């Protein structure tokens, strides 16, 4: 074989699966030990599952490996077309600083609400409960995120969800600047807050138009269960299921 041919490295999925199998003794388990008793396995679990192991983490046995492998499997579009309970995390919101006056302090906040057929809104999640997200225009990056504040929502194809971002720190008579990631056409039948990096549209169109690479939101979402089913997934703070 020619030396110019390099062996391809296994995919991240295969390497992490192998490490888990190795660390847990091939999936056979080590009888009664908790995940927290094994720092190496705990580190792998955190990398795979995207969260630290808590007191309710599973014991090290075959179920640990199967749970981690399921988490590693790539998500398909079909995962976001099924009715069910979805867990959503707003990882990052970023706004174009040219939309604000230099030196101004802004408070970037986000809200998610459901809009019914009559146009009435019901708030599902509001970041204001978790404090201010302050940044100075021209000095700081105008960004915020709530990676440890996931929430859950029950969704059925056709439901309209809206994610709204705004600057809450305004003057006495100034209206807050608002940006939205509105649901796509409900007929598309896809969960509107699926994982991805999406542009935010300003409520009032500025000139020149905003750069979608700068004014955007990053979401991390997954289907957590069927409608009416208690979701066993543990998160940093137990989320409220909104119907």
Secondary structure, 3 states (H helix, E strand, C coil): CCCCCCCCCCCHHHHHHHHHHHHCCCCCCCCCCEHHHCHHHHHHHHHHHCCCCCCCCCECCHHHHHHHHHHHCCCCHHHHCCCEEEEEEEEEEECCHHHCCCCCEEEEEEEEEEECCCCCEEEEEEHHHHCCCEEECCCCCCEECCCCCCEEEEECCCCEEEEEEEECCCCCCCCCCEEEEECCCHHHCCCCCCCEEEECEECCCCCCCCCCCCCEEEEEEEEEECCCCCCCCCCCCCCCEEC
